[in-house]
Amino acid sequence: MKTPSHHSLALFDTALRELRNSLLTMSSIAQRNLESAGRGLLDRNSTLCSLVIGEDDEVDELERLIDREAMEILIRFSPLAQDLRVVLASMRIASNLERVSDQAVTIARRARKMNKQPEAALCKTIEPVLQLSKELIRDAMKAFAEGSVQLALTVIARDRELDRRHRALTKEFTRAMEVQPVDIRTYLHLTFIVRALERVGDHAVNIAEDVVFIEQGEDIRHVHEAAENRRRAEVTTAPLN
């Protein structure tokens, strides 16, 4: 078996570092887009919304770049063990970041339409959900950057709270539509916005699961969902005292 030379190892390390840097750059832009979309909604700033929509192309291009860089590493260096997991997970993380940016665009487009109408009374109720979704994606990427399984697992656990808030707000907006049918379009926009924020949490969970895969070689995708479904079933079927 041929032993890799110091030269080839140096090239491999450089390629991995460039892949990581591309991913972190993509993360920075996707998170900025989410922040700007949220501010565009809460501050009624349509200029920020338009910037988010315009910057989405850069995120798409970075996803394509990361896929090319990852495939080149696989072909040129045939990485093994954790290095292989890093490359495979990087492509999945890039896909999730691209979808986070897509959700930011959805929020920005709906916010821009809402900004043409009088501000809805319940608009500010979105803010805690926005904040939590931003924290989840931030911490998921921090877990990746630091190789922290513990932080990744907290992201997965905290997503349940985001799901709970999403359900509660959806019910609140539905009631508002019944009481104020004249504002039904606005509350539909808010319903879709809070759904987009819930999906950001799902993408953060996916990234956190990839961190566990990278660091421990364990595929925990969907495991937490199965556990949660079992817990709900136990609560539903528990005998009443």
Residue pairs with C-beta under 8 A, 6 or more apart in sequence:
4 12
8 77
11 76
11 77
12 73
12 76
12 77
12 79
12 83
15 69
15 72
15 73
15 76
15 77
16 73
16 83
16 86
16 87
18 69
19 66
19 69
19 70
19 73
19 86
19 87
19 90
20 86
20 90
22 62
22 65
22 66
22 69
23 66
23 90
23 93
23 94
23 97
23 144
24 141
24 145
25 62
26 59
26 62
26 63
26 66
26 94
26 97
26 98
27 97
27 141
29 55
29 58
29 59
29 62
29 101
30 59
30 97
30 98
30 100
30 101
30 104
30 137
31 100
31 134
31 137
31 138
31 141
32 55
33 52
33 55
33 56
33 59
33 100
33 101
33 104
33 105
33 108
34 100
34 101
34 103
34 104
34 107
34 133
34 134
34 137
34 200
35 134
36 48
36 49
36 51
36 52
36 104
36 108
37 48
37 49
37 52
37 104
37 105
37 107
37 108
37 111
38 107
38 126
38 127
38 130
38 134
39 45
39 48
40 46
40 47
40 48
40 49
40 52
40 107
40 108
40 111
40 112
40 115
41 49
41 107
41 108
41 110
41 111
41 114
41 123
41 126
41 130
41 193
42 123
42 124
42 126
42 127
42 130
44 111
44 114
44 115
44 119
45 115
46 111
46 112
46 115
48 108
49 108
49 109
49 111
49 112
49 115
50 108
50 112
52 104
52 105
52 107
52 108
53 105
53 108
53 109
55 101
56 101
56 102
56 104
56 105
59 97
59 98
59 101
60 98
60 101
62 94
63 94
63 95
63 97
63 98
66 90
66 91
66 94
67 91
67 94
70 87
70 88
70 90
70 91
73 79
73 87
74 87
79 86
79 87
81 217
82 214
82 215
82 217
85 213
85 214
85 217
86 214
89 210
89 211
89 213
89 214
92 206
92 210
93 144
93 206
93 207
93 210
96 203
96 204
96 206
96 207
97 203
97 207
99 199
99 203
100 137
100 200
100 203
100 204
103 196
103 197
103 199
103 200
103 203
104 196
106 192
106 193
106 196
107 193
107 196
107 197
110 189
110 192
110 193
111 189
111 193
113 189
114 120
114 123
114 186
114 189
114 190
117 185
117 186
120 183
120 186
120 187
120 190
121 176
122 172
122 173
122 176
122 187
122 190
123 190
125 169
125 172
126 169
126 190
126 193
126 194
126 197
128 165
129 162
129 165
129 166
129 169
129 194
129 197
129 198
130 197
132 158
132 161
132 162
132 165
132 197
132 201
133 162
133 197
133 198
133 200
133 201
133 204
134 200
135 158
136 155
136 158
136 159
136 162
136 200
136 201
136 204
136 205
137 200
137 201
137 203
137 204
137 207
139 151
139 154
139 155
139 204
140 152
140 155
140 204
140 205
140 207
140 208
140 211
141 207
142 148
142 151
143 149
143 151
143 152
143 155
143 207
143 208
143 211
144 152
144 207
144 210
144 211
144 214
147 211
147 214
147 215
148 211
149 211
149 212
149 215
149 216
151 211
152 208
152 209
152 211
152 212
153 208
153 212
155 204
155 205
155 207
155 208
156 205
156 208
156 209
156 224
159 201
159 202
159 204
159 205
160 228
162 197
162 198
162 201
163 198
163 201
165 194
166 194
166 195
166 197
166 198
169 190
169 194
170 191
170 194
170 195
173 187
173 188
173 190
173 191
173 194
174 187
174 191
176 183
176 187
177 183
177 184
177 187
177 188
180 187
205 224
206 221
209 219
209 220
209 221
212 218
212 220
213 219
213 220
